[in-house]
């Protein structure tokens, strides 16, 4: 969604639409719609490519950085509060979560090769 796209743009790079789609693992049309909404909200800007006038690059705006920072702070507060509720079982939870993420990644890779 929009937050995943904002996370990507917040890395500081400018991105081609195809790079955004690939990084987010979505169809190019999905990435284009997300960027269109973000540009409309003032969170991102489209820039012409230096070498190829047909290529558009996307970059986060100052407003986008401000929004990203605010959401990042809320995420951190949420995670901190939730994790503080766990005791020693947090180790088991963390191991299971890491295993889950690896299995999801494996599934996605398998789907991409089929």
TORDREN-216173 format. One record per residue: x, y, z of N, C-alpha, C, CB in turn; residue number from 1; residue in one letter. Coordinates in pm, 1 decimal. Each point is the difference from the previous one (the first is absolute). Last residue first. Glycine has a CB too. Example, Ala and Ser with C-alpha at 12.3 -4.5 7.8 and 13.67 -1.06 7.14 Angstrom:
<sites>
> n.c1:n.c2:n.c3:ca.c1:ca.c2:ca.c3:c.c1:c.c2:c.c3:cb.c1:cb.c2:cb.c3:n:res
> 1285.0:-225.0:708.0:82.0:119.0:6.0:-77.0:109.0:73.0:118.4:-62.8:-214.5:2:S
> -89.4:-509.2:207.5:-89.0:119.0:0.0:90.0:120.0:0.0:-189.2:-117.3:124.6:1:A
</sites>
This chain:
<sites>
> n.c1:n.c2:n.c3:ca.c1:ca.c2:ca.c3:c.c1:c.c2:c.c3:cb.c1:cb.c2:cb.c3:n:res
> 738.4:-1992.7:-1116.2:-98.3:-86.5:-67.1:-63.4:68.3:-117.7:-44.2:-111.6:214.3:114:X
> 360.2:309.4:100.4:67.8:-86.8:-95.5:-96.6:-91.2:-76.2:199.6:7.3:148.1:113:X
> -341.0:298.7:197.8:64.2:80.7:-104.5:65.2:-86.7:-106.5:39.0:179.2:167.9:112:X
> -233.5:-371.4:222.2:-104.8:51.1:-88.3:60.8:77.4:-117.3:-158.1:12.7:196.0:111:X
> 444.4:-166.5:146.1:-52.3:-112.3:-77.3:-105.2:46.4:-100.5:45.8:-152.0:193.9:110:X
> 122.9:469.7:109.7:102.9:-37.2:-97.4:-47.5:-115.2:-89.0:177.6:76.0:161.0:109:X
> -453.0:50.4:196.4:1.3:105.1:-102.4:102.0:-32.6:-108.2:-70.6:170.0:171.3:108:X
> 54.6:-454.1:205.0:-120.3:-12.7:-80.9:0.8:100.6:-114.5:-125.4:-81.4:201.0:107:X
> 466.2:114.6:116.2:17.6:-120.2:-80.5:-119.3:-19.6:-93.4:137.6:-103.5:183.6:106:X
> -162.9:449.7:132.1:97.2:31.9:-104.7:20.7:-118.5:-93.3:113.1:160.5:155.2:105:X
> -378.3:-233.7:222.9:-69.5:88.6:-94.9:93.0:35.6:-115.1:-142.9:93.4:186.0:104:X
> 330.0:-337.1:163.3:-93.5:-83.4:-76.2:-79.2:83.0:-101.0:-16.9:-155.4:196.0:103:X
> 305.9:379.9:102.3:78.3:-81.7:-93.8:-90.6:-85.6:-86.5:189.8:-3.5:162.2:102:X
> -390.4:248.7:184.2:46.4:89.7:-106.5:80.8:-77.7:-104.0:4.5:192.7:163.0:101:X
> -139.8:-428.6:223.4:-115.0:36.5:-82.8:43.1:86.5:-118.4:-148.3:-12.3:202.5:100:X
> 467.7:-89.1:126.0:-31.2:-118.5:-80.8:-115.0:29.6:-95.9:79.2:-149.7:186.8:99:X
> 28.3:479.1:125.0:106.8:-10.9:-99.4:-24.4:-119.1:-92.4:161.4:105.6:161.5:98:X
> -452.8:-58.3:201.3:-23.2:106.1:-97.9:106.2:-3.4:-110.0:-106.8:140.8:179.1:97:X
> 154.1:-431.6:187.1:-111.8:-41.4:-84.2:-28.6:103.9:-108.3:-96.5:-127.0:193.6:96:X
> 426.1:229.6:126.0:44.6:-112.3:-84.8:-111.4:-45.9:-93.3:158.6:-72.3:180.5:95:X
> -265.8:401.1:137.4:92.2:53.8:-100.3:47.3:-109.5:-94.7:73.2:176.0:162.7:94:X
> -336.6:-300.2:207.8:-79.5:75.9:-96.2:89.2:51.4:-113.9:-161.0:66.6:184.0:93:X
> 369.1:-275.3:181.1:-72.0:-97.0:-82.2:-80.1:70.2:-108.8:-12.6:-155.9:195.8:92:X
> 224.1:433.7:111.4:102.0:-72.2:-77.6:-67.6:-101.6:-91.5:169.7:30.5:185.7:91:X
> -427.8:207.3:129.2:30.6:81.5:-118.0:104.0:-68.9:-88.6:-53.4:208.1:131.2:90:X
> -107.2:-354.9:308.2:-49.0:-67.4:-119.5:25.3:79.9:-127.5:-172.4:-107.4:141.5:89:X
> 272.2:262.6:312.6:102.9:-83.7:-60.9:-45.7:-70.3:-128.7:91.1:-32.6:228.0:88:X
> -412.4:402.1:-123.5:106.9:-31.9:93.9:105.1:-80.7:-73.6:-159.0:2.8:197.6:87:X
> -223.8:379.6:-376.4:50.8:-136.4:-0.1:106.5:-14.1:107.8:-49.6:-23.8:-246.6:86:X
> -147.7:441.5:151.5:-97.9:-84.8:67.2:44.9:-145.4:6.5:-178.5:154.6:-76.9:85:X
> 418.1:189.1:-161.2:21.1:12.9:144.3:-95.6:-88.2:79.8:79.1:233.4:-37.3:84:X
> -120.2:-194.1:-434.5:109.8:-88.0:38.8:29.7:7.8:149.2:95.0:26.7:-228.0:83:X
> -424.9:262.1:44.1:-42.5:-139.2:-11.7:109.7:-93.8:49.9:-146.2:60.4:-195.7:82:X
> 245.9:400.6:177.2:-102.7:-27.6:100.3:-42.5:-146.4:-3.0:-78.8:236.6:-19.2:81:X
> 384.1:-90.8:-308.8:60.7:5.3:133.4:-102.3:-35.7:106.9:161.1:175.2:-79.5:80:X
> -311.8:-131.4:-364.3:80.9:-121.0:16.7:61.1:-5.0:139.6:49.7:-1.2:-246.2:79:X
> -289.2:391.6:133.1:-87.7:-118.1:3.3:79.7:-126.1:28.7:-155.2:111.1:-161.6:78:X
> 393.6:286.7:94.1:-72.4:5.0:127.6:-90.3:-121.7:15.5:6.9:251.0:-5.3:77:X
> 215.8:-198.2:-404.6:94.2:-33.8:106.1:-69.1:-0.1:136.2:186.7:98.5:-135.9:76:X
> -437.1:44.4:-233.9:30.8:-143.3:-11.0:89.8:-43.9:115.3:-21.6:12.7:-250.9:75:X
> -65.5:444.0:207.8:-117.6:-72.1:51.6:22.6:-150.4:-6.5:-149.7:188.4:-73.2:74:X
> 482.7:83.3:-113.0:-2.7:17.6:145.4:-118.7:-72.9:62.0:113.4:221.9:-26.3:73:X
> -82.7:-213.7:-440.8:106.9:-82.9:56.2:3.1:10.1:152.0:132.9:31.0:-210.2:72:X
> -425.0:249.9:-28.0:-48.6:-137.7:0.1:104.5:-93.0:61.0:-139.7:47.6:-204.2:71:X
> 264.1:399.1:151.5:-109.5:-8.6:96.3:-52.6:-143.4:9.4:-61.1:239.5:-48.7:70:X
> 388.6:-143.7:-277.5:57.8:5.1:134.7:-108.9:-14.6:106.2:186.1:146.8:-85.4:69:X
> -320.6:-114.8:-365.0:68.4:-126.9:25.2:57.1:-3.8:141.4:54.8:-18.4:-244.2:68:X
> -248.5:420.4:94.7:-102.5:-103.0:21.3:64.6:-133.9:33.3:-154.3:119.8:-157.9:67:X
> 444.6:226.4:40.5:-65.0:32.5:127.6:-105.6:-104.8:33.6:41.5:245.8:-39.0:66:X
> 165.2:-274.2:-379.9:94.3:-36.1:107.6:-61.0:25.6:137.9:192.7:54.1:-152.5:65:X
> -438.5:83.4:-221.3:5.0:-144.9:6.4:93.1:-47.6:110.0:-49.5:-9.2:-242.8:64:X
> 33.4:464.6:146.0:-124.2:-39.9:66.9:-6.0:-152.0:13.9:-117.3:203.8:-91.9:63:X
> 472.5:-27.4:-151.4:16.9:31.4:142.1:-124.4:-39.3:79.1:154.2:189.2:-59.9:62:X
> -101.5:-472.7:-374.1:5.6:143.7:26.8:28.2:22.3:149.0:-161.5:47.7:-191.4:61:X
> 298.5:-476.4:-159.7:-80.4:44.8:113.9:15.2:151.4:14.5:27.6:-224.7:117.3:60:X
> 23.1:-22.5:-597.3:76.5:33.4:120.2:-96.8:46.4:108.5:204.1:63.5:-138.4:59:X
> -153.1:-311.8:-397.5:-85.9:41.9:110.6:87.2:21.4:123.1:-199.5:-126.9:-94.9:58:X
> 243.6:121.8:-488.9:50.7:-47.7:127.9:-89.1:58.7:109.8:240.3:-18.7:-89.1:57:X
> -284.9:-95.4:-470.0:-33.6:85.4:114.0:56.9:-64.0:124.9:-211.5:84.7:-111.9:56:X
> 299.4:-107.1:-459.7:5.1:-63.3:132.3:-30.3:103.8:107.6:169.4:-169.4:-82.5:55:X
> -128.9:276.9:-382.0:-117.2:-86.9:14.2:-9.2:-60.0:139.2:13.2:-51.3:-242.7:54:X
> 357.0:326.3:91.3:-119.6:79.2:25.2:-125.8:-82.2:17.0:106.1:178.2:-127.2:53:X
> 421.5:-285.1:224.1:-106.8:-47.1:-86.7:-128.4:72.3:36.0:110.4:-225.6:-24.4:52:X
> 311.4:309.9:254.3:45.2:-54.7:-126.6:-109.1:-34.7:-98.8:187.9:-84.2:124.2:51:X
> -267.6:274.3:322.2:104.3:79.4:-65.8:31.9:-49.8:-140.2:94.1:48.9:223.7:50:X
> -583.2:-99.6:6.9:130.2:-66.0:4.2:100.4:84.6:-75.5:-107.8:-227.6:15.8:49:X
> -332.4:432.9:238.8:47.9:-55.3:-127.0:136.6:-64.4:19.1:-129.4:174.1:-127.7:48:X
> -239.1:-158.6:524.4:109.6:79.1:-57.5:39.3:-59.1:-134.4:83.3:63.3:230.3:47:X
> -506.0:-58.3:178.8:56.4:-62.7:-119.7:103.7:95.0:-58.4:-215.2:-128.9:-47.1:46:X
> 42.5:72.7:578.7:5.1:83.4:-120.1:59.3:-82.0:-113.4:24.0:211.9:137.7:45:X
> -287.6:-271.6:389.5:103.1:-37.4:-97.4:-9.3:94.8:-118.7:-6.8:-243.9:72.6:44:X
> -282.2:300.3:294.9:99.4:-81.9:68.9:116.1:-40.7:-89.9:-181.6:-82.5:145.9:43:X
> -254.3:337.5:-224.5:120.4:78.6:28.1:110.4:-77.4:69.6:-146.1:194.7:13.5:42:X
> -297.1:-337.3:-195.1:0.9:35.7:141.9:122.7:82.7:38.0:-128.0:-208.5:47.3:41:X
> 77.0:40.7:-489.4:-117.9:82.5:27.0:-6.5:48.3:144.0:-118.6:-125.3:-176.6:40:X
> 452.2:-181.6:53.5:29.2:130.2:-62.0:-115.9:95.1:28.2:139.4:-109.6:-182.8:39:X
> -202.1:-329.6:317.3:99.2:66.1:85.1:37.6:137.0:-54.8:87.4:-224.0:68.1:38:X
> -380.5:-52.5:-319.0:-64.9:45.2:123.8:97.9:77.1:88.6:-155.5:-197.1:-11.4:37:X
> 332.9:-0.6:-374.0:-93.8:105.9:-39.6:-70.3:57.4:123.8:-34.6:-112.2:-225.3:36:X
> 307.3:-265.9:279.3:78.7:123.0:-15.0:-90.2:116.5:-37.9:200.6:-134.9:-68.2:35:X
> -400.9:-286.6:90.8:44.9:40.8:133.8:77.2:130.9:-6.9:10.3:-240.6:70.7:34:X
> -141.6:42.5:-477.6:-115.2:55.1:72.5:40.4:48.2:139.1:-151.9:-153.5:-127.7:33:X
> 480.8:-65.3:-127.4:-33.7:128.6:-61.4:-117.5:64.7:72.2:84.7:-82.8:-221.4:32:X
> 41.1:-354.4:343.2:98.0:98.9:47.0:-33.3:138.3:-54.2:176.2:-178.8:12.1:31:X
> -433.5:-173.1:-171.2:-28.9:19.7:142.6:94.3:104.4:58.6:-81.7:-237.7:19.1:30:X
> 152.0:96.5:-460.7:-119.4:85.0:7.3:-38.8:28.5:145.2:-78.8:-95.1:-218.9:29:X
> 444.0:-206.0:127.5:31.5:141.4:-25.8:-121.8:92.3:9.7:183.7:-78.5:-147.1:28:X
> -182.5:-369.0:437.9:-5.3:31.3:-142.3:32.2:148.2:-20.2:-171.8:-183.3:-39.2:27:X
> 383.7:-44.7:469.7:-134.0:25.3:-52.7:8.9:24.2:-150.0:-75.1:97.1:221.5:26:X
> 426.1:-142.3:150.2:-56.2:-126.7:-49.1:-146.3:16.4:-41.9:157.8:-125.4:150.1:25:X
> 181.7:455.2:4.7:-121.2:-24.4:77.8:-68.6:-131.0:-37.2:-27.9:245.4:18.7:24:X
> 421.3:-101.4:-246.9:35.3:0.6:142.4:-120.6:-32.5:87.7:178.6:168.6:-48.1:23:X
> -243.9:-121.2:-422.0:80.3:-118.1:31.0:31.0:-8.8:149.6:99.3:11.0:-230.1:22:X
> -323.9:371.6:71.6:-85.1:-118.3:-13.1:76.5:-126.0:38.8:-129.7:113.6:-182.3:21:X
> 372.1:285.5:164.0:-94.0:2.7:112.2:-86.6:-125.8:-2.2:-2.2:253.3:-3.2:20:X
> 288.6:-184.8:-357.4:76.2:-37.0:119.3:-90.4:-3.8:123.4:206.5:102.5:-101.1:19:X
> -384.6:51.9:-306.8:23.4:-144.9:-7.2:77.4:-49.7:121.6:-1.2:14.1:-250.1:18:X
> -71.4:451.2:199.6:-123.8:-69.8:32.8:19.8:-151.3:-0.8:-130.0:190.3:-97.5:17:X
> 548.1:106.9:218.5:-81.7:-16.0:-120.0:-123.7:-78.3:41.0:202.9:5.6:-157.2:16:X
> 82.3:297.6:510.7:-37.3:-131.5:-50.4:-73.2:12.0:-132.5:-13.4:-86.0:234.3:15:X
> 376.3:346.5:147.9:-108.1:20.2:-94.7:-21.5:-133.5:-68.7:53.4:248.6:-34.6:14:X
> 135.2:-204.5:550.6:27.5:-13.9:-142.8:-113.9:57.7:-82.1:136.5:-204.7:45.3:13:X
> -134.1:166.7:439.0:78.5:112.2:-49.8:32.4:-6.4:-147.2:92.6:15.7:222.6:12:X
> -374.5:-287.8:95.1:140.1:-42.4:-1.0:90.8:108.7:-56.1:-74.9:-236.9:-25.3:11:X
> -413.5:252.2:45.7:73.9:62.6:110.3:145.8:-45.2:6.8:-214.1:14.5:124.9:10:X
> -111.9:-200.3:-431.6:46.8:132.0:-43.1:85.2:68.0:107.0:-204.0:20.8:-142.3:9:X
> 4.3:-435.5:250.0:96.3:-16.6:-108.0:57.7:134.2:-42.1:-122.7:-203.4:-77.3:8:X
> -226.4:199.5:391.6:121.8:-58.7:59.1:110.3:-10.1:-105.7:-140.5:-130.7:165.7:7:X
> -281.5:257.7:-315.4:66.3:109.5:69.9:127.9:-48.2:67.1:-221.9:110.4:36.5:6:X
> -48.6:-431.5:-237.9:59.7:85.3:-102.8:75.3:115.3:65.1:-183.5:-61.5:-161.3:5:X
> -61.4:-218.3:440.5:113.6:-74.4:-55.2:73.2:84.4:-104.6:-120.8:-217.9:42.2:4:X
> -275.6:392.1:131.1:108.8:7.6:97.7:122.4:-77.6:-47.3:-168.8:24.3:183.1:3:X
> -229.5:-31.8:-446.5:64.3:131.5:-2.0:116.9:7.5:98.1:-218.8:101.3:-65.6:2:X
> 98.5:-588.6:-62.3:-80.2:117.9:0.0:85.0:125.1:0.0:-176.5:-125.7:116.9:1:X
</sites>
